[in-house]
């Protein structure tokens, strides 16, 4: 099985600076970011066969990870828009 990395730096390389800034300055972003990476690591461990679980549980994890990624993306876009307005 080919396992793909889903960490935010691979998913959104164009937001590298925004990710760093928000992780340091926005507690909500940092919390969601941390949870996203915990979910990603759990999915990877299951896909690599380190942990066994049902397909249903794995699908739920992936959906939860996707929801967190969507929330993070929206925060990144909002932050980027604020930065553009302040220039």
C-alpha positions in Angstrom: 0.0 0.0 0.0 1.3 3.4 -0.9 0.9 5.7 2.1 0.7 9.4 1.4 1.7 12.1 3.9 -1.1 14.4 4.8 0.7 16.8 7.2 -0.2 20.4 6.5 3.2 21.4 5.2 2.7 18.8 2.4 -0.9 19.6 1.9 -0.5 23.4 1.8 3.1 24.3 1.0 2.0 27.7 -0.1 0.8 28.5 3.5 4.1 27.7 5.2 4.5 31.1 6.7 0.8 31.3 7.7 1.0 27.9 9.4 4.0 28.9 11.4 2.5 32.3 12.4 -0.9 30.9 13.4 0.6 28.0 15.4 2.5 30.5 17.5 -0.2 33.2 17.8 -3.6 31.6 17.6 -4.5 29.1 20.3 -7.6 27.7 18.4 -5.5 27.1 15.3 -2.8 25.4 17.4 -5.3 23.1 19.0 -7.0 22.1 15.7 -3.5 21.7 14.1 -2.4 19.4 16.9 -5.6 17.3 16.7 -5.2 17.1 12.9 -1.7 15.7 13.2 -2.7 13.2 15.9 -5.4 11.9 13.6 -3.0 11.8 10.7 -0.5 9.8 12.7 -3.2 7.3 13.8 -4.4 6.8 10.2 -0.8 6.3 9.0 -0.1 3.7 11.8 -3.3 1.8 10.8 -2.5 2.0 7.1 1.1 0.7 7.8 -0.3 -2.2 9.7 1.2 -1.1 13.1 -2.4 -1.0 14.5 -5.4 -3.1 13.5 -8.9 -1.8 13.4 -12.1 -2.0 11.5 -12.5 -0.3 8.1 -15.4 1.6 9.6 -13.2 3.1 12.3 -10.5 4.0 9.8 -13.0 5.7 7.6 -14.3 7.7 10.6 -10.7 8.8 11.4 -10.2 9.8 7.8 -13.4 11.8 7.7 -12.5 13.5 11.1 -9.0 14.3 9.7 -10.6 15.8 6.6 -13.0 18.0 8.7 -10.0 19.3 10.7 -8.1 20.0 7.5 -11.0 21.9 6.0 -11.3 24.0 9.2 -7.5 24.7 9.1 -7.6 25.6 5.5 -10.4 28.2 6.1 -8.4 29.7 9.0 -5.3 29.9 6.7 -7.3 31.6 3.9 -8.8 34.1 6.4 -5.4 34.8 7.9 -3.9 35.3 4.4 -6.8 37.7 3.5 -6.1 39.8 6.6 -2.5 40.0 5.8 -3.2 41.1 2.3 -5.5 43.8 3.6 -2.9 45.2 6.0 -0.4 45.7 3.2 
